[in-house]
Amino acid sequence: MQRDFLLSLAIEGLYRPVWSVVILDELEYHEAAKLIKRGETANQAAERAQRLTTQMRTAFNDAEVHGWEGLEGTYGLPDEDDEHVVAAAVVAGAGAIITFSFRDFPPSRLPAIAPAEFAASTVSLDPVRAQAAVGAIAARSGRWGTRLTEDEIIDTLATRYGMTQAVDALRRAC
């Protein structure tokens, strides 16, 4: 839901996401592992994870950053395996890296913010368009699981993902 909300904000034109092929490969790998833990077969999980990254590439056909490879390994991050993320962000001119991993992406060294903080900032740009993103999620829901109302989505964003500031702005916009 969190990823869907953040990407739906991008679909509404509230920000431009960027990533590298390596970032999407890592997402696909971790998404498949998550789905396997939830009981899907390896083949089902791999297919769903690949469908996710294919949809992301299709919906945001200008998001994939190229030419970052030469900058990898130049940032002195605690985990060298994360250098590609910063390199892609630099080449793309990204304003921030959205992450939970401040140990790996220290905010004192680079612009890294939590998803909830990013959501609050982004929703505040145009709460009405952000509300349209929630409406789109509700309209898409039910394909894999329960159909959700906009209120249920907003409640989940607040309770499960701690996006209380974004949710407050959404509720004021209604």
C-alpha distance (Angstrom), angle and dihedral (degrees) to the residues before:
residue distance angle dihedral
M1 . . .
Q2 3.80 . .
R3 3.80 92.9 .
D4 3.80 91.0 44.1
F5 3.81 91.0 51.8
L6 3.79 94.7 47.8
L7 3.80 93.0 46.8
S8 3.81 90.6 45.1
L9 3.81 88.3 56.0
A10 3.80 86.8 55.4
I11 3.80 91.3 49.5
E12 3.81 86.8 55.0
G13 3.81 87.6 56.1
L14 3.80 97.1 -111.4
Y15 3.80 93.2 128.5
R16 3.80 140.7 -8.6
P17 3.81 116.6 -114.0
V18 3.79 119.9 -146.5
W19 3.79 132.7 -169.2
S20 3.78 142.3 153.5
V21 3.77 128.8 -120.7
V22 3.81 87.5 -104.8
I23 3.81 91.8 55.2
L24 3.80 90.6 51.8
D25 3.80 91.2 46.0
E26 3.81 89.5 53.4
L27 3.80 90.8 47.1
E28 3.79 90.7 51.3
Y29 3.81 91.9 49.4
H30 3.81 94.5 48.4
E31 3.81 93.6 42.4
A32 3.82 90.8 53.5
A33 3.82 90.7 48.6
K34 3.82 90.2 50.4
L35 3.80 91.8 50.2
I36 3.81 91.6 49.1
K37 3.82 89.3 53.0
R38 3.80 87.3 52.7
G39 3.81 90.5 56.9
E40 3.78 106.0 -92.9
T41 3.77 119.9 134.4
A42 3.79 117.4 -105.7
N43 3.81 91.0 -107.9
Q44 3.82 93.6 48.8
A45 3.79 91.3 46.8
A46 3.80 92.9 48.5
E47 3.81 91.7 49.0
R48 3.82 93.1 49.3
A49 3.80 92.7 45.5
Q50 3.79 91.1 49.5
R51 3.81 90.2 47.6
L52 3.81 88.6 54.2
T53 3.79 95.0 53.7
T54 3.80 91.4 42.3
Q55 3.81 89.8 53.4
M56 3.80 90.5 48.2
R57 3.80 91.4 50.7
T58 3.81 90.7 47.9
A59 3.81 96.9 45.4
F60 3.81 92.5 45.5
N61 3.78 103.5 31.0
D62 3.82 91.4 163.8
A63 3.83 96.1 49.6
E64 3.79 99.1 85.9
V65 3.80 111.7 98.9
H66 3.79 121.3 -146.8
G67 3.78 130.8 -170.1
W68 3.81 97.0 39.8
E69 3.80 95.9 115.8
G70 3.80 95.1 89.6
L71 3.80 91.0 58.4
E72 3.79 95.8 50.5
G73 3.78 113.1 114.2
T74 3.79 96.7 24.0
Y75 3.82 101.8 98.5
G76 3.80 103.2 69.2
L77 3.79 94.9 -131.8
P78 3.80 119.0 175.5
D79 3.84 89.1 -112.4
E80 3.81 112.5 41.9
D81 3.80 89.3 -159.4
D82 3.83 88.3 70.4
E83 3.80 95.3 56.4
H84 3.82 91.7 95.8
V85 3.81 90.3 64.5
V86 3.80 93.1 57.5
A87 3.80 91.9 42.0
A88 3.81 90.8 54.7
A89 3.81 91.1 46.3
V90 3.80 91.7 51.3
V91 3.81 94.1 48.7
A92 3.82 90.9 47.4
G93 3.80 93.8 46.2
A94 3.81 90.9 -123.7
G95 3.77 116.2 -177.5
A96 3.79 94.2 -142.7
I97 3.77 146.4 -5.7
I98 3.79 110.9 -119.2
T99 3.80 109.0 -143.0
F100 3.78 147.9 136.0
S101 3.79 90.3 -145.5
F102 3.78 105.1 88.2
R103 3.78 89.0 155.5
D104 3.80 88.6 64.2
F105 3.82 95.7 34.2
P106 3.83 105.6 35.2
P107 3.82 110.3 -156.9
S108 3.80 88.3 -147.5
R109 3.82 88.2 66.2
L110 3.80 103.3 34.7
P111 3.81 140.7 8.3
A112 3.80 101.2 -83.7
I113 3.80 121.7 154.1
A114 3.79 135.8 175.2
P115 3.81 119.7 -104.0
A116 3.82 91.9 -114.1
E117 3.81 92.0 53.5
F118 3.80 91.0 46.5
A119 3.82 90.8 48.7
A120 3.81 91.8 50.9
S121 3.78 92.2 49.8
T122 3.79 93.4 45.2
V123 3.81 95.7 45.8
S124 3.80 89.9 50.0
L125 3.82 89.5 60.8
D126 3.81 91.2 67.7
P127 3.82 117.0 -10.4
V128 3.79 92.1 -175.9
R129 3.81 92.6 58.2
A130 3.81 88.9 43.2
Q131 3.81 88.4 54.2
A132 3.81 87.9 52.9
A133 3.82 87.3 56.6
V134 3.81 89.6 55.5
G135 3.80 89.7 48.5
A136 3.80 90.2 52.8
I137 3.81 91.0 51.6
A138 3.81 90.2 51.1
A139 3.81 90.6 49.3
R140 3.83 90.7 51.6
S141 3.79 95.0 45.0
G142 3.75 122.0 103.7
R143 3.79 97.2 50.4
W144 3.81 91.7 101.7
G145 3.76 107.2 16.5
T146 3.75 136.6 -21.6
R147 3.78 123.4 -1.7
L148 3.79 108.3 -115.9
T149 3.77 132.9 -151.5
E150 3.78 122.3 -136.8
D151 3.82 89.4 -108.2
E152 3.81 91.2 53.2
I153 3.79 90.7 50.4
I154 3.79 92.2 48.7
D155 3.81 91.1 47.5
T156 3.82 90.6 50.5
L157 3.79 91.8 49.9
A158 3.81 89.3 54.0
T159 3.80 100.6 41.0
R160 3.80 103.6 33.9
Y161 3.80 100.0 31.5
G162 3.81 102.5 28.1
M163 3.80 93.0 -123.9
T164 3.80 92.4 146.1
Q165 3.81 96.3 139.7
A166 3.80 92.2 50.3
V167 3.80 90.2 46.2
D168 3.81 92.0 49.7
A169 3.82 89.4 53.4
L170 3.82 90.7 47.7
R171 3.79 92.1 50.4
R172 3.82 91.9 49.0
A173 3.81 89.0 52.4
C174 3.82 94.1 56.0
